[in-house]
Amino acid sequence: MTTPGGNEPQTLRDAHAVASARRPKPGANLTAWLKFHQANARMYQAVSDVDRWHHHELKYWVGYELGKAEEVAAQIQKRKSQAS
């Protein structure tokens, strides 16, 4: 899981391990979950350029994480609207 520039995931398996390790704790606030899903989308996108064998599966995970980020952002917006 190493690159000349750092310790970034290079495979789908590596990316899943990183995502699992940085998953927010149960009960974390919505902002933490939003950042988690956005970071995962960026990570899976970057890995899709390296792990060409799993490129299409990684693209699926990019879409999945972006969808989850949109859901969480909508929840945040809804709570803000209800608080007003």
mmCIF file of the N, C-alpha and C atoms, coordinates in Angstrom:
data_MODEL
# 
_entry.id   MODEL 
# 
loop_
_atom_site.group_PDB 
_atom_site.id 
_atom_site.type_symbol 
_atom_site.label_atom_id 
_atom_site.label_alt_id 
_atom_site.label_comp_id 
_atom_site.label_asym_id 
_atom_site.label_entity_id 
_atom_site.label_seq_id 
_atom_site.pdbx_PDB_ins_code 
_atom_site.Cartn_x 
_atom_site.Cartn_y 
_atom_site.Cartn_z 
_atom_site.occupancy 
_atom_site.B_iso_or_equiv 
_atom_site.pdbx_formal_charge 
_atom_site.auth_seq_id 
_atom_site.auth_comp_id 
_atom_site.auth_asym_id 
_atom_site.auth_atom_id 
_atom_site.pdbx_PDB_model_num 
ATOM 1   N N  . MET A 1 1  ? 0.829   -1.193 0.000   1.00 0.00 ? 1  MET A N  1 
ATOM 2   C CA . MET A 1 1  ? 0.000   0.000  0.000   1.00 0.00 ? 1  MET A CA 1 
ATOM 3   C C  . MET A 1 1  ? 0.870   1.251  0.000   1.00 0.00 ? 1  MET A C  1 
ATOM 4   N N  . THR A 1 2  ? 2.007   1.173  -0.610  1.00 0.00 ? 2  THR A N  1 
ATOM 5   C CA . THR A 1 2  ? 2.894   2.332  -0.610  1.00 0.00 ? 2  THR A CA 1 
ATOM 6   C C  . THR A 1 2  ? 3.098   2.872  -2.015  1.00 0.00 ? 2  THR A C  1 
ATOM 7   N N  . THR A 1 3  ? 3.338   4.144  -2.079  1.00 0.00 ? 3  THR A N  1 
ATOM 8   C CA . THR A 1 3  ? 3.676   4.819  -3.322  1.00 0.00 ? 3  THR A CA 1 
ATOM 9   C C  . THR A 1 3  ? 4.905   5.658  -3.053  1.00 0.00 ? 3  THR A C  1 
ATOM 10  N N  . PRO A 1 4  ? 5.587   6.115  -4.093  1.00 0.00 ? 4  PRO A N  1 
ATOM 11  C CA . PRO A 1 4  ? 6.752   6.969  -3.857  1.00 0.00 ? 4  PRO A CA 1 
ATOM 12  C C  . PRO A 1 4  ? 6.407   8.228  -3.070  1.00 0.00 ? 4  PRO A C  1 
ATOM 13  N N  . GLY A 1 5  ? 5.173   8.737  -3.204  1.00 0.00 ? 5  GLY A N  1 
ATOM 14  C CA . GLY A 1 5  ? 4.805   9.980  -2.540  1.00 0.00 ? 5  GLY A CA 1 
ATOM 15  C C  . GLY A 1 5  ? 4.135   9.810  -1.190  1.00 0.00 ? 5  GLY A C  1 
ATOM 16  N N  . GLY A 1 6  ? 3.933   8.594  -0.754  1.00 0.00 ? 6  GLY A N  1 
ATOM 17  C CA . GLY A 1 6  ? 3.264   8.431  0.531   1.00 0.00 ? 6  GLY A CA 1 
ATOM 18  C C  . GLY A 1 6  ? 2.732   7.036  0.734   1.00 0.00 ? 6  GLY A C  1 
ATOM 19  N N  . ASN A 1 7  ? 1.753   6.937  1.594   1.00 0.00 ? 7  ASN A N  1 
ATOM 20  C CA . ASN A 1 7  ? 1.183   5.643  1.955   1.00 0.00 ? 7  ASN A CA 1 
ATOM 21  C C  . ASN A 1 7  ? -0.291  5.625  1.556   1.00 0.00 ? 7  ASN A C  1 
ATOM 22  N N  . GLU A 1 8  ? -0.556  5.774  0.278   1.00 0.00 ? 8  GLU A N  1 
ATOM 23  C CA . GLU A 1 8  ? -1.912  5.823  -0.243  1.00 0.00 ? 8  GLU A CA 1 
ATOM 24  C C  . GLU A 1 8  ? -2.335  4.438  -0.721  1.00 0.00 ? 8  GLU A C  1 
ATOM 25  N N  . PRO A 1 9  ? -3.627  4.131  -0.631  1.00 0.00 ? 9  PRO A N  1 
ATOM 26  C CA . PRO A 1 9  ? -4.092  2.837  -1.119  1.00 0.00 ? 9  PRO A CA 1 
ATOM 27  C C  . PRO A 1 9  ? -3.860  2.700  -2.624  1.00 0.00 ? 9  PRO A C  1 
ATOM 28  N N  . GLN A 1 10 ? -3.506  1.483  -3.020  1.00 0.00 ? 10 GLN A N  1 
ATOM 29  C CA . GLN A 1 10 ? -3.209  1.209  -4.423  1.00 0.00 ? 10 GLN A CA 1 
ATOM 30  C C  . GLN A 1 10 ? -4.171  0.213  -5.051  1.00 0.00 ? 10 GLN A C  1 
ATOM 31  N N  . THR A 1 11 ? -4.959  -0.475 -4.222  1.00 0.00 ? 11 THR A N  1 
ATOM 32  C CA . THR A 1 11 ? -5.881  -1.483 -4.719  1.00 0.00 ? 11 THR A CA 1 
ATOM 33  C C  . THR A 1 11 ? -7.255  -1.282 -4.085  1.00 0.00 ? 11 THR A C  1 
ATOM 34  N N  . LEU A 1 12 ? -8.242  -1.946 -4.676  1.00 0.00 ? 12 LEU A N  1 
ATOM 35  C CA . LEU A 1 12 ? -9.587  -1.926 -4.110  1.00 0.00 ? 12 LEU A CA 1 
ATOM 36  C C  . LEU A 1 12 ? -9.576  -2.438 -2.674  1.00 0.00 ? 12 LEU A C  1 
ATOM 37  N N  . ARG A 1 13 ? -8.851  -3.510 -2.436  1.00 0.00 ? 13 ARG A N  1 
ATOM 38  C CA . ARG A 1 13 ? -8.764  -4.070 -1.082  1.00 0.00 ? 13 ARG A CA 1 
ATOM 39  C C  . ARG A 1 13 ? -8.168  -3.051 -0.112  1.00 0.00 ? 13 ARG A C  1 
ATOM 40  N N  . ASP A 1 14 ? -7.092  -2.382 -0.525  1.00 0.00 ? 14 ASP A N  1 
ATOM 41  C CA . ASP A 1 14 ? -6.483  -1.342 0.312   1.00 0.00 ? 14 ASP A CA 1 
ATOM 42  C C  . ASP A 1 14 ? -7.489  -0.232 0.616   1.00 0.00 ? 14 ASP A C  1 
ATOM 43  N N  . ALA A 1 15 ? -8.222  0.190  -0.409  1.00 0.00 ? 15 ALA A N  1 
ATOM 44  C CA . ALA A 1 15 ? -9.184  1.286  -0.237  1.00 0.00 ? 15 ALA A CA 1 
ATOM 45  C C  . ALA A 1 15 ? -10.280 0.892  0.742   1.00 0.00 ? 15 ALA A C  1 
ATOM 46  N N  . HIS A 1 16 ? -10.768 -0.342 0.632   1.00 0.00 ? 16 HIS A N  1 
ATOM 47  C CA . HIS A 1 16 ? -11.786 -0.810 1.582   1.00 0.00 ? 16 HIS A CA 1 
ATOM 48  C C  . HIS A 1 16 ? -11.231 -0.820 3.006   1.00 0.00 ? 16 HIS A C  1 
ATOM 49  N N  . ALA A 1 17 ? -9.983  -1.219 3.157   1.00 0.00 ? 17 ALA A N  1 
ATOM 50  C CA . ALA A 1 17 ? -9.369  -1.250 4.488   1.00 0.00 ? 17 ALA A CA 1 
ATOM 51  C C  . ALA A 1 17 ? -9.257  0.160  5.068   1.00 0.00 ? 17 ALA A C  1 
ATOM 52  N N  . VAL A 1 18 ? -8.856  1.121  4.239   1.00 0.00 ? 18 VAL A N  1 
ATOM 53  C CA . VAL A 1 18 ? -8.752  2.513  4.696   1.00 0.00 ? 18 VAL A CA 1 
ATOM 54  C C  . VAL A 1 18 ? -10.134 3.044  5.078   1.00 0.00 ? 18 VAL A C  1 
ATOM 55  N N  . ALA A 1 19 ? -11.132 2.790  4.248   1.00 0.00 ? 19 ALA A N  1 
ATOM 56  C CA . ALA A 1 19 ? -12.490 3.266  4.525   1.00 0.00 ? 19 ALA A CA 1 
ATOM 57  C C  . ALA A 1 19 ? -12.999 2.671  5.830   1.00 0.00 ? 19 ALA A C  1 
ATOM 58  N N  . SER A 1 20 ? -12.756 1.396  6.028   1.00 0.00 ? 20 SER A N  1 
ATOM 59  C CA . SER A 1 20 ? -13.199 0.734  7.250   1.00 0.00 ? 20 SER A CA 1 
ATOM 60  C C  . SER A 1 20 ? -12.511 1.315  8.487   1.00 0.00 ? 20 SER A C  1 
ATOM 61  N N  . ALA A 1 21 ? -11.223 1.591  8.368   1.00 0.00 ? 21 ALA A N  1 
ATOM 62  C CA . ALA A 1 21 ? -10.447 2.098  9.502   1.00 0.00 ? 21 ALA A CA 1 
ATOM 63  C C  . ALA A 1 21 ? -10.852 3.514  9.904   1.00 0.00 ? 21 ALA A C  1 
ATOM 64  N N  . ARG A 1 22 ? -11.298 4.311  8.957   1.00 0.00 ? 22 ARG A N  1 
ATOM 65  C CA . ARG A 1 22 ? -11.628 5.702  9.291   1.00 0.00 ? 22 ARG A CA 1 
ATOM 66  C C  . ARG A 1 22 ? -13.128 5.951  9.454   1.00 0.00 ? 22 ARG A C  1 
ATOM 67  N N  . ARG A 1 23 ? -13.892 4.871  9.454   1.00 0.00 ? 23 ARG A N  1 
ATOM 68  C CA . ARG A 1 23 ? -15.343 4.988  9.618   1.00 0.00 ? 23 ARG A CA 1 
ATOM 69  C C  . ARG A 1 23 ? -15.663 5.665  10.950  1.00 0.00 ? 23 ARG A C  1 
ATOM 70  N N  . PRO A 1 24 ? -16.552 6.655  10.938  1.00 0.00 ? 24 PRO A N  1 
ATOM 71  C CA . PRO A 1 24 ? -16.907 7.319  12.195  1.00 0.00 ? 24 PRO A CA 1 
ATOM 72  C C  . PRO A 1 24 ? -17.548 6.349  13.186  1.00 0.00 ? 24 PRO A C  1 
ATOM 73  N N  . LYS A 1 25 ? -17.421 6.658  14.443  1.00 0.00 ? 25 LYS A N  1 
ATOM 74  C CA . LYS A 1 25 ? -18.008 5.842  15.496  1.00 0.00 ? 25 LYS A CA 1 
ATOM 75  C C  . LYS A 1 25 ? -19.533 5.944  15.433  1.00 0.00 ? 25 LYS A C  1 
ATOM 76  N N  . PRO A 1 26 ? -20.230 4.915  15.888  1.00 0.00 ? 26 PRO A N  1 
ATOM 77  C CA . PRO A 1 26 ? -21.697 5.011  15.956  1.00 0.00 ? 26 PRO A CA 1 
ATOM 78  C C  . PRO A 1 26 ? -22.097 6.239  16.772  1.00 0.00 ? 26 PRO A C  1 
ATOM 79  N N  . GLY A 1 27 ? -23.084 6.938  16.292  1.00 0.00 ? 27 GLY A N  1 
ATOM 80  C CA . GLY A 1 27 ? -23.533 8.140  16.981  1.00 0.00 ? 27 GLY A CA 1 
ATOM 81  C C  . GLY A 1 27 ? -22.792 9.398  16.589  1.00 0.00 ? 27 GLY A C  1 
ATOM 82  N N  . ALA A 1 28 ? -21.851 9.283  15.648  1.00 0.00 ? 28 ALA A N  1 
ATOM 83  C CA . ALA A 1 28 ? -21.112 10.470 15.193  1.00 0.00 ? 28 ALA A CA 1 
ATOM 84  C C  . ALA A 1 28 ? -22.095 11.430 14.525  1.00 0.00 ? 28 ALA A C  1 
ATOM 85  N N  . ASN A 1 29 ? -21.754 12.709 14.544  1.00 0.00 ? 29 ASN A N  1 
ATOM 86  C CA . ASN A 1 29 ? -22.663 13.696 13.955  1.00 0.00 ? 29 ASN A CA 1 
ATOM 87  C C  . ASN A 1 29 ? -22.655 13.604 12.428  1.00 0.00 ? 29 ASN A C  1 
ATOM 88  N N  . LEU A 1 30 ? -23.665 14.212 11.830  1.00 0.00 ? 30 LEU A N  1 
ATOM 89  C CA . LEU A 1 30 ? -23.831 14.118 10.384  1.00 0.00 ? 30 LEU A CA 1 
ATOM 90  C C  . LEU A 1 30 ? -22.671 14.741 9.610   1.00 0.00 ? 30 LEU A C  1 
ATOM 91  N N  . THR A 1 31 ? -22.061 15.765 10.158  1.00 0.00 ? 31 THR A N  1 
ATOM 92  C CA . THR A 1 31 ? -20.927 16.391 9.481   1.00 0.00 ? 31 THR A CA 1 
ATOM 93  C C  . THR A 1 31 ? -19.762 15.413 9.356   1.00 0.00 ? 31 THR A C  1 
ATOM 94  N N  . ALA A 1 32 ? -19.529 14.619 10.389  1.00 0.00 ? 32 ALA A N  1 
ATOM 95  C CA . ALA A 1 32 ? -18.469 13.606 10.342  1.00 0.00 ? 32 ALA A CA 1 
ATOM 96  C C  . ALA A 1 32 ? -18.778 12.572 9.262   1.00 0.00 ? 32 ALA A C  1 
ATOM 97  N N  . TRP A 1 33 ? -20.038 12.176 9.154   1.00 0.00 ? 33 TRP A N  1 
ATOM 98  C CA . TRP A 1 33 ? -20.426 11.195 8.135   1.00 0.00 ? 33 TRP A CA 1 
ATOM 99  C C  . TRP A 1 33 ? -20.310 11.792 6.730   1.00 0.00 ? 33 TRP A C  1 
ATOM 100 N N  . LEU A 1 34 ? -20.658 13.049 6.591   1.00 0.00 ? 34 LEU A N  1 
ATOM 101 C CA . LEU A 1 34 ? -20.540 13.704 5.292   1.00 0.00 ? 34 LEU A CA 1 
ATOM 102 C C  . LEU A 1 34 ? -19.079 13.729 4.850   1.00 0.00 ? 34 LEU A C  1 
ATOM 103 N N  . LYS A 1 35 ? -18.195 14.135 5.736   1.00 0.00 ? 35 LYS A N  1 
ATOM 104 C CA . LYS A 1 35 ? -16.768 14.175 5.417   1.00 0.00 ? 35 LYS A CA 1 
ATOM 105 C C  . LYS A 1 35 ? -16.233 12.783 5.101   1.00 0.00 ? 35 LYS A C  1 
ATOM 106 N N  . PHE A 1 36 ? -16.700 11.777 5.826   1.00 0.00 ? 36 PHE A N  1 
ATOM 107 C CA . PHE A 1 36 ? -16.288 10.396 5.602   1.00 0.00 ? 36 PHE A CA 1 
ATOM 108 C C  . PHE A 1 36 ? -16.647 9.947  4.187   1.00 0.00 ? 36 PHE A C  1 
ATOM 109 N N  . HIS A 1 37 ? -17.892 10.165 3.793   1.00 0.00 ? 37 HIS A N  1 
ATOM 110 C CA . HIS A 1 37 ? -18.325 9.727  2.465   1.00 0.00 ? 37 HIS A CA 1 
ATOM 111 C C  . HIS A 1 37 ? -17.638 10.523 1.351   1.00 0.00 ? 37 HIS A C  1 
ATOM 112 N N  . GLN A 1 38 ? -17.446 11.804 1.546   1.00 0.00 ? 38 GLN A N  1 
ATOM 113 C CA . GLN A 1 38 ? -16.752 12.618 0.539   1.00 0.00 ? 38 GLN A CA 1 
ATOM 114 C C  . GLN A 1 38 ? -15.300 12.168 0.382   1.00 0.00 ? 38 GLN A C  1 
ATOM 115 N N  . ALA A 1 39 ? -14.632 11.909 1.502   1.00 0.00 ? 39 ALA A N  1 
ATOM 116 C CA . ALA A 1 39 ? -13.235 11.452 1.446   1.00 0.00 ? 39 ALA A CA 1 
ATOM 117 C C  . ALA A 1 39 ? -13.138 10.083 0.780   1.00 0.00 ? 39 ALA A C  1 
ATOM 118 N N  . ASN A 1 40 ? -14.092 9.206  1.074   1.00 0.00 ? 40 ASN A N  1 
ATOM 119 C CA . ASN A 1 40 ? -14.089 7.887  0.442   1.00 0.00 ? 40 ASN A CA 1 
ATOM 120 C C  . ASN A 1 40 ? -14.270 8.007  -1.065  1.00 0.00 ? 40 ASN A C  1 
ATOM 121 N N  . ALA A 1 41 ? -15.165 8.878  -1.503  1.00 0.00 ? 41 ALA A N  1 
ATOM 122 C CA . ALA A 1 41 ? -15.379 9.060  -2.942  1.00 0.00 ? 41 ALA A CA 1 
ATOM 123 C C  . ALA A 1 41 ? -14.092 9.516  -3.619  1.00 0.00 ? 41 ALA A C  1 
ATOM 124 N N  . ARG A 1 42 ? -13.403 10.465 -3.004  1.00 0.00 ? 42 ARG A N  1 
ATOM 125 C CA . ARG A 1 42 ? -12.135 10.938 -3.573  1.00 0.00 ? 42 ARG A CA 1 
ATOM 126 C C  . ARG A 1 42 ? -11.099 9.819  -3.606  1.00 0.00 ? 42 ARG A C  1 
ATOM 127 N N  . MET A 1 43 ? -11.040 9.039  -2.532  1.00 0.00 ? 43 MET A N  1 
ATOM 128 C CA . MET A 1 43 ? -10.065 7.958  -2.452  1.00 0.00 ? 43 MET A CA 1 
ATOM 129 C C  . MET A 1 43 ? -10.354 6.895  -3.514  1.00 0.00 ? 43 MET A C  1 
ATOM 130 N N  . TYR A 1 44 ? -11.593 6.452  -3.616  1.00 0.00 ? 44 TYR A N  1 
ATOM 131 C CA . TYR A 1 44 ? -11.929 5.433  -4.610  1.00 0.00 ? 44 TYR A CA 1 
ATOM 132 C C  . TYR A 1 44 ? -11.661 5.940  -6.028  1.00 0.00 ? 44 TYR A C  1 
ATOM 133 N N  . GLN A 1 45 ? -11.901 7.223  -6.266  1.00 0.00 ? 45 GLN A N  1 
ATOM 134 C CA . GLN A 1 45 ? -11.607 7.798  -7.580  1.00 0.00 ? 45 GLN A CA 1 
ATOM 135 C C  . GLN A 1 45 ? -10.112 7.719  -7.875  1.00 0.00 ? 45 GLN A C  1 
ATOM 136 N N  . ALA A 1 46 ? -9.300  8.092  -6.896  1.00 0.00 ? 46 ALA A N  1 
ATOM 137 C CA . ALA A 1 46 ? -7.845  8.058  -7.091  1.00 0.00 ? 46 ALA A CA 1 
ATOM 138 C C  . ALA A 1 46 ? -7.357  6.629  -7.317  1.00 0.00 ? 46 ALA A C  1 
ATOM 139 N N  . VAL A 1 47 ? -7.890  5.685  -6.557  1.00 0.00 ? 47 VAL A N  1 
ATOM 140 C CA . VAL A 1 47 ? -7.456  4.298  -6.690  1.00 0.00 ? 47 VAL A CA 1 
ATOM 141 C C  . VAL A 1 47 ? -7.909  3.719  -8.032  1.00 0.00 ? 47 VAL A C  1 
ATOM 142 N N  . SER A 1 48 ? -9.036  4.189  -8.557  1.00 0.00 ? 48 SER A N  1 
ATOM 143 C CA . SER A 1 48 ? -9.510  3.674  -9.851  1.00 0.00 ? 48 SER A CA 1 
ATOM 144 C C  . SER A 1 48 ? -8.531  3.976  -10.980 1.00 0.00 ? 48 SER A C  1 
ATOM 145 N N  . ASP A 1 49 ? -7.715  5.000  -10.804 1.00 0.00 ? 49 ASP A N  1 
ATOM 146 C CA . ASP A 1 49 ? -6.704  5.336  -11.811 1.00 0.00 ? 49 ASP A CA 1 
ATOM 147 C C  . ASP A 1 49 ? -5.456  4.459  -11.692 1.00 0.00 ? 49 ASP A C  1 
ATOM 148 N N  . VAL A 1 50 ? -5.305  3.786  -10.547 1.00 0.00 ? 50 VAL A N  1 
ATOM 149 C CA . VAL A 1 50 ? -4.122  2.968  -10.290 1.00 0.00 ? 50 VAL A CA 1 
ATOM 150 C C  . VAL A 1 50 ? -4.442  1.479  -10.449 1.00 0.00 ? 50 VAL A C  1 
ATOM 151 N N  . ASP A 1 51 ? -5.513  1.036  -9.822  1.00 0.00 ? 51 ASP A N  1 
ATOM 152 C CA . ASP A 1 51 ? -5.901  -0.377 -9.859  1.00 0.00 ? 51 ASP A CA 1 
ATOM 153 C C  . ASP A 1 51 ? -6.826  -0.598 -11.052 1.00 0.00 ? 51 ASP A C  1 
ATOM 154 N N  . ARG A 1 52 ? -6.235  -0.689 -12.224 1.00 0.00 ? 52 ARG A N  1 
ATOM 155 C CA . ARG A 1 52 ? -7.028  -0.800 -13.452 1.00 0.00 ? 52 ARG A CA 1 
ATOM 156 C C  . ARG A 1 52 ? -7.800  -2.113 -13.518 1.00 0.00 ? 52 ARG A C  1 
ATOM 157 N N  . TRP A 1 53 ? -7.347  -3.141 -12.834 1.00 0.00 ? 53 TRP A N  1 
ATOM 158 C CA . TRP A 1 53 ? -8.036  -4.418 -12.833 1.00 0.00 ? 53 TRP A CA 1 
ATOM 159 C C  . TRP A 1 53 ? -9.422  -4.292 -12.198 1.00 0.00 ? 53 TRP A C  1 
ATOM 160 N N  . HIS A 1 54 ? -9.563  -3.397 -11.214 1.00 0.00 ? 54 HIS A N  1 
ATOM 161 C CA . HIS A 1 54 ? -10.832 -3.191 -10.506 1.00 0.00 ? 54 HIS A CA 1 
ATOM 162 C C  . HIS A 1 54 ? -11.449 -1.834 -10.822 1.00 0.00 ? 54 HIS A C  1 
ATOM 163 N N  . HIS A 1 55 ? -11.071 -1.250 -11.940 1.00 0.00 ? 55 HIS A N  1 
ATOM 164 C CA . HIS A 1 55 ? -11.501 0.104  -12.294 1.00 0.00 ? 55 HIS A CA 1 
ATOM 165 C C  . HIS A 1 55 ? -13.022 0.275  -12.224 1.00 0.00 ? 55 HIS A C  1 
ATOM 166 N N  . HIS A 1 56 ? -13.765 -0.620 -12.827 1.00 0.00 ? 56 HIS A N  1 
ATOM 167 C CA . HIS A 1 56 ? -15.223 -0.460 -12.866 1.00 0.00 ? 56 HIS A CA 1 
ATOM 168 C C  . HIS A 1 56 ? -15.863 -0.650 -11.489 1.00 0.00 ? 56 HIS A C  1 
ATOM 169 N N  . GLU A 1 57 ? -15.345 -1.564 -10.711 1.00 0.00 ? 57 GLU A N  1 
ATOM 170 C CA . GLU A 1 57 ? -15.861 -1.742 -9.360  1.00 0.00 ? 57 GLU A CA 1 
ATOM 171 C C  . GLU A 1 57 ? -15.550 -0.522 -8.496  1.00 0.00 ? 57 GLU A C  1 
ATOM 172 N N  . LEU A 1 58 ? -14.372 0.042  -8.671  1.00 0.00 ? 58 LEU A N  1 
ATOM 173 C CA . LEU A 1 58 ? -14.018 1.258  -7.943  1.00 0.00 ? 58 LEU A CA 1 
ATOM 174 C C  . LEU A 1 58 ? -14.925 2.413  -8.354  1.00 0.00 ? 58 LEU A C  1 
ATOM 175 N N  . LYS A 1 59 ? -15.263 2.502  -9.627  1.00 0.00 ? 59 LYS A N  1 
ATOM 176 C CA . LYS A 1 59 ? -16.186 3.546  -10.089 1.00 0.00 ? 59 LYS A CA 1 
ATOM 177 C C  . LYS A 1 59 ? -17.556 3.376  -9.430  1.00 0.00 ? 59 LYS A C  1 
ATOM 178 N N  . TYR A 1 60 ? -17.978 2.123  -9.247  1.00 0.00 ? 60 TYR A N  1 
ATOM 179 C CA . TYR A 1 60 ? -19.224 1.876  -8.511  1.00 0.00 ? 60 TYR A CA 1 
ATOM 180 C C  . TYR A 1 60 ? -19.128 2.488  -7.118  1.00 0.00 ? 60 TYR A C  1 
ATOM 181 N N  . TRP A 1 61 ? -18.015 2.246  -6.426  1.00 0.00 ? 61 TRP A N  1 
ATOM 182 C CA . TRP A 1 61 ? -17.849 2.752  -5.065  1.00 0.00 ? 61 TRP A CA 1 
ATOM 183 C C  . TRP A 1 61 ? -17.782 4.276  -5.031  1.00 0.00 ? 61 TRP A C  1 
ATOM 184 N N  . VAL A 1 62 ? -17.223 4.885  -6.060  1.00 0.00 ? 62 VAL A N  1 
ATOM 185 C CA . VAL A 1 62 ? -17.244 6.357  -6.145  1.00 0.00 ? 62 VAL A CA 1 
ATOM 186 C C  . VAL A 1 62 ? -18.694 6.832  -6.153  1.00 0.00 ? 62 VAL A C  1 
ATOM 187 N N  . GLY A 1 63 ? -19.505 6.240  -7.028  1.00 0.00 ? 63 GLY A N  1 
ATOM 188 C CA . GLY A 1 63 ? -20.916 6.615  -7.107  1.00 0.00 ? 63 GLY A CA 1 
ATOM 189 C C  . GLY A 1 63 ? -21.672 6.340  -5.827  1.00 0.00 ? 63 GLY A C  1 
ATOM 190 N N  . TYR A 1 64 ? -21.393 5.208  -5.206  1.00 0.00 ? 64 TYR A N  1 
ATOM 191 C CA . TYR A 1 64 ? -22.047 4.860  -3.948  1.00 0.00 ? 64 TYR A CA 1 
ATOM 192 C C  . TYR A 1 64 ? -21.749 5.898  -2.879  1.00 0.00 ? 64 TYR A C  1 
ATOM 193 N N  . GLU A 1 65 ? -20.478 6.229  -2.725  1.00 0.00 ? 65 GLU A N  1 
ATOM 194 C CA . GLU A 1 65 ? -20.085 7.188  -1.693  1.00 0.00 ? 65 GLU A CA 1 
ATOM 195 C C  . GLU A 1 65 ? -20.623 8.587  -1.989  1.00 0.00 ? 65 GLU A C  1 
ATOM 196 N N  . LEU A 1 66 ? -20.648 8.984  -3.247  1.00 0.00 ? 66 LEU A N  1 
ATOM 197 C CA . LEU A 1 66 ? -21.228 10.288 -3.590  1.00 0.00 ? 66 LEU A CA 1 
ATOM 198 C C  . LEU A 1 66 ? -22.720 10.307 -3.276  1.00 0.00 ? 66 LEU A C  1 
ATOM 199 N N  . GLY A 1 67 ? -23.402 9.199  -3.555  1.00 0.00 ? 67 GLY A N  1 
ATOM 200 C CA . GLY A 1 67 ? -24.824 9.106  -3.226  1.00 0.00 ? 67 GLY A CA 1 
ATOM 201 C C  . GLY A 1 67 ? -25.065 9.208  -1.735  1.00 0.00 ? 67 GLY A C  1 
ATOM 202 N N  . LYS A 1 68 ? -24.260 8.511  -0.951  1.00 0.00 ? 68 LYS A N  1 
ATOM 203 C CA . LYS A 1 68 ? -24.378 8.589  0.508   1.00 0.00 ? 68 LYS A CA 1 
ATOM 204 C C  . LYS A 1 68 ? -24.093 10.013 0.999   1.00 0.00 ? 68 LYS A C  1 
ATOM 205 N N  . ALA A 1 69 ? -23.097 10.662 0.407   1.00 0.00 ? 69 ALA A N  1 
ATOM 206 C CA . ALA A 1 69 ? -22.777 12.041 0.793   1.00 0.00 ? 69 ALA A CA 1 
ATOM 207 C C  . ALA A 1 69 ? -23.964 12.962 0.502   1.00 0.00 ? 69 ALA A C  1 
ATOM 208 N N  . GLU A 1 70 ? -24.622 12.760 -0.633  1.00 0.00 ? 70 GLU A N  1 
ATOM 209 C CA . GLU A 1 70 ? -25.804 13.568 -0.972  1.00 0.00 ? 70 GLU A CA 1 
ATOM 210 C C  . GLU A 1 70 ? -26.927 13.336 0.029   1.00 0.00 ? 70 GLU A C  1 
ATOM 211 N N  . GLU A 1 71 ? -27.143 12.082 0.428   1.00 0.00 ? 71 GLU A N  1 
ATOM 212 C CA . GLU A 1 71 ? -28.176 11.768 1.413   1.00 0.00 ? 71 GLU A CA 1 
ATOM 213 C C  . GLU A 1 71 ? -27.897 12.466 2.742   1.00 0.00 ? 71 GLU A C  1 
ATOM 214 N N  . VAL A 1 72 ? -26.650 12.402 3.191   1.00 0.00 ? 72 VAL A N  1 
ATOM 215 C CA . VAL A 1 72 ? -26.285 13.027 4.465   1.00 0.00 ? 72 VAL A CA 1 
ATOM 216 C C  . VAL A 1 72 ? -26.406 14.546 4.359   1.00 0.00 ? 72 VAL A C  1 
ATOM 217 N N  . ALA A 1 73 ? -25.975 15.113 3.240   1.00 0.00 ? 73 ALA A N  1 
ATOM 218 C CA . ALA A 1 73 ? -26.092 16.567 3.049   1.00 0.00 ? 73 ALA A CA 1 
ATOM 219 C C  . ALA A 1 73 ? -27.560 16.993 3.091   1.00 0.00 ? 73 ALA A C  1 
ATOM 220 N N  . ALA A 1 74 ? -28.445 16.185 2.520   1.00 0.00 ? 74 ALA A N  1 
ATOM 221 C CA . ALA A 1 74 ? -29.877 16.495 2.555   1.00 0.00 ? 74 ALA A CA 1 
ATOM 222 C C  . ALA A 1 74 ? -30.410 16.427 3.986   1.00 0.00 ? 74 ALA A C  1 
ATOM 223 N N  . GLN A 1 75 ? -29.931 15.472 4.752   1.00 0.00 ? 75 GLN A N  1 
ATOM 224 C CA . GLN A 1 75 ? -30.345 15.374 6.158   1.00 0.00 ? 75 GLN A CA 1 
ATOM 225 C C  . GLN A 1 75 ? -29.881 16.599 6.943   1.00 0.00 ? 75 GLN A C  1 
ATOM 226 N N  . ILE A 1 76 ? -28.657 17.028 6.683   1.00 0.00 ? 76 ILE A N  1 
ATOM 227 C CA . ILE A 1 76 ? -28.127 18.217 7.357   1.00 0.00 ? 76 ILE A CA 1 
ATOM 228 C C  . ILE A 1 76 ? -28.979 19.429 7.000   1.00 0.00 ? 76 ILE A C  1 
ATOM 229 N N  . GLN A 1 77 ? -29.277 19.586 5.719   1.00 0.00 ? 77 GLN A N  1 
ATOM 230 C CA . GLN A 1 77 ? -30.088 20.717 5.264   1.00 0.00 ? 77 GLN A CA 1 
ATOM 231 C C  . GLN A 1 77 ? -31.476 20.669 5.895   1.00 0.00 ? 77 GLN A C  1 
ATOM 232 N N  . LYS A 1 78 ? -32.063 19.490 5.966   1.00 0.00 ? 78 LYS A N  1 
ATOM 233 C CA . LYS A 1 78 ? -33.406 19.345 6.549   1.00 0.00 ? 78 LYS A CA 1 
ATOM 234 C C  . LYS A 1 78 ? -33.393 19.757 8.021   1.00 0.00 ? 78 LYS A C  1 
ATOM 235 N N  . ARG A 1 79 ? -32.369 19.337 8.743   1.00 0.00 ? 79 ARG A N  1 
ATOM 236 C CA . ARG A 1 79 ? -32.273 19.714 10.158  1.00 0.00 ? 79 ARG A CA 1 
ATOM 237 C C  . ARG A 1 79 ? -32.090 21.211 10.332  1.00 0.00 ? 79 ARG A C  1 
ATOM 238 N N  . LYS A 1 80 ? -31.306 21.813 9.443   1.00 0.00 ? 80 LYS A N  1 
ATOM 239 C CA . LYS A 1 80 ? -31.124 23.262 9.507   1.00 0.00 ? 80 LYS A CA 1 
ATOM 240 C C  . LYS A 1 80 ? -32.450 23.979 9.248   1.00 0.00 ? 80 LYS A C  1 
ATOM 241 N N  . SER A 1 81 ? -33.204 23.491 8.281   1.00 0.00 ? 81 SER A N  1 
ATOM 242 C CA . SER A 1 81 ? -34.489 24.100 7.947   1.00 0.00 ? 81 SER A CA 1 
ATOM 243 C C  . SER A 1 81 ? -35.487 23.964 9.096   1.00 0.00 ? 81 SER A C  1 
ATOM 244 N N  . GLN A 1 82 ? -35.478 22.814 9.760   1.00 0.00 ? 82 GLN A N  1 
ATOM 245 C CA . GLN A 1 82 ? -36.382 22.586 10.877  1.00 0.00 ? 82 GLN A CA 1 
ATOM 246 C C  . GLN A 1 82 ? -36.012 23.442 12.085  1.00 0.00 ? 82 GLN A C  1 
ATOM 247 N N  . ALA A 1 83 ? -34.722 23.745 12.233  1.00 0.00 ? 83 ALA A N  1 
ATOM 248 C CA . ALA A 1 83 ? -34.266 24.548 13.360  1.00 0.00 ? 83 ALA A CA 1 
ATOM 249 C C  . ALA A 1 83 ? -34.590 26.018 13.188  1.00 0.00 ? 83 ALA A C  1 
ATOM 250 N N  . SER A 1 84 ? -34.849 26.435 11.962  1.00 0.00 ? 84 SER A N  1 
ATOM 251 C CA . SER A 1 84 ? -35.105 27.853 11.694  1.00 0.00 ? 84 SER A CA 1 
ATOM 252 C C  . SER A 1 84 ? -36.505 28.271 12.066  1.00 0.00 ? 84 SER A C  1 
# 
